[in-house]
Amino acid sequence: MINYSLPLPRKRNIKSFKKSMAIIKEVRGFMPKIGENCYLAETAAIIGDVTMGNDCSIWFGTVLRGDVNSITIGNKVNIQDGAVVHTLYQRSKTFIGNNVSIGHNATIHGATIEDNCLIGMGATILDNAVVESGAIVAANALVTSGMRVESGFIYAGVPAKKIKEVSPEQQKEIVERIANDYVMYASWYK
């Protein structure tokens, strides 16, 4: 039975709490290298051989696990809530170019994502796949191992297939707008 007569706890000034910090962990002698002006959410984990460029944002519950191989991330990359980036021991590395948005709960595993790409929410990009510059991978798509996603197209489905061409104007509007929006969103948390 709940005792409703207990006194309520004193109100605390939230600003008086020490600001939390993401988990940044050295593994096998590799300490993550993080560029300038990056935002790392308090519940993000950046582990091992991870190199990150400038103006990146790593959101809540995201894991960048460079324990078994390297993860390299360019400038102005946002990796949204719940995403996982990992590699395959001695067989694949992850490379993410500049100006890339990776949606909520996406998984990138030992793949290459070139510049100016959008990876939709819940998408999975597997080992040794390549997402060419300017490509868009739709939400929940599965890009299988070794697959190449061509520049200028949207890929969707399980397994992912080319479904639509994207004009350079559409690509710029979608990909650039989201990347710029996430730089702004990150500034609200700093």
N, C-alpha and C positions, 0 to 999 in steps of 0.2 A: 504494500500500500504506500502511496506517495504522501509524504508529509508536506502539506502546502503551507504550513506555518513557519517553515524555515526562512530565515532572512535572505533576501536577494543579494547576490554578490555586488560589491561596489563597482560602479562604472569606471572603466579605465579609458584613458586617452589612448586611442589606437596609435597615434604618432609617437607615443612614448616607448612603444615596443621597438626593439632593434630590428632594422630592416633585414629580412631574410635574404639568403643568397642561394643560387642554384648549387646543385651538387657538382663539383668539379673535382675529378679524381684521377690521380696518376695510376697507371697500370703498366707493368712490365717496363718501367723506366720512361714511359711516355706521358708527358703532362700536356693537356690541351693548350693550344695557342689560340687566343681570342683577340680579334682585331679591335679597332677603336670604335667607339660609339655603338656598341652592341647592347642589346637588351636580352638578359637571360632570366626567364621567370623563376620564381623561387622553387618550384617543383620540377624544373628541368634538370636533366642529368647529362653532363658532358664528360665523357670518360675516355682516357687513354689518348691514342694517336689521332687527335682531331685538330685540324687547322682551319680556322674561320677567318674570313675577311672582315672588312669594315661594314658598319651600318646593317648588321644582321639582327634578326630577332628569333629567339628560340623560346617557344611558348610553353604554357603549363602542361606538365605531364609528358613532355617530349624527352626522348632518350636518344642521344648520339653516342653510340657505343663502339669506340675505336679500340677495343681490347685485342682483337685477333688480326686486324689489318687497319690500314689508314682510311680516314675520312677527310676529304678536302672540300671546303665550302668557300665559294667566292664572295664577292661583295654584294650587299643589298639582297640577301637571301632571307626569306622568312619560312620557318618550319613551325607549323601551327600545332595547336594543342593535341597531345596524344600521339603524335607521329613517332615512328621509330626508324632510325638510320643505323645500319649495321653492315657487316662484311662477312666474307667467307675466309676462314683461315688459310693463308698461303695461296688462295685461288681467286679472290676478287677484292677490289678496293672500291670505295665509293667516291665519286667525284661529282660535285654539284657546282655548276658555273655561276656566273653573275646574274643578278636580277631574276631570281627563281622564287616562285611561291609553291610551297608544298602544303597541301590542305590538311585539315584535321584528320587524325587517325590514319594517315597514309603510312605505308611501309616502303622504305628504300633499302634494298639489300644488295650491296656490291655492284651497283649500277653506275652508269655515267649519265648525268643530266646536264646537257650543255646550256649555254646562256639563254636567257629570255624565255623560260618555259613555265608552264603552269601544270602542276600535278594536283588533280582534284581530290576531294575528301574521300578517304577510305581506299584510294588507289594503292596497288601493290606493283612495285617495279623490282624484278628479280635479278639475280647475278648476271653480270656481263651484258645486260641490256643497255641500249644506248637510246636516249631521248634527244633527238637532234634539236639544235637551236631553233626556237620559234614554234615548237610543237606544243600541243595541249593534250594531256591525258585526262579523260573524264573521270568523274567520281566513280569509285568502286571498280574501275577497270583493272584488269590483270595483265601486266606486260610480262611475258614469260622470259625465262633465261635466254640470253643471247639474241633476243628480238631487237630490231631497230625500228624506232618510231620516227617517221619522216617529218622533216621541217615543213611547216605550213599546213599541217593537218591536225584534226582532232581524232583521237583514237578512243574507242569505248568498248565495253563488253568484257566477257570472260570466255576465252582469252580476248585481249584487245585486238580490234580491227580498225582499219582506217574507215571513218564514217563521213567525214566532211572536210572540205578544203576551207581554210581560214585565210582571208585576205590579209596582206601586210597591215592594213589599217585596223582591221578587227583584232589581229594579234597584238598590235601595239596598244590598242585601247584596253583590251582585257588584261594582258600580262603586265604591262607597264603600270596601269592604274592600280592593280592589286598590290604589286611590289611597293609602289609609292604610298598607298594607303597604309601598309603595314609598317613602314618607316614612321608615319605619323602616329599610328596606334601605339607603337613602342615608346614614342616620346611621352605619352601620357603616363607611363609607368616609371619613368626615370626620376 
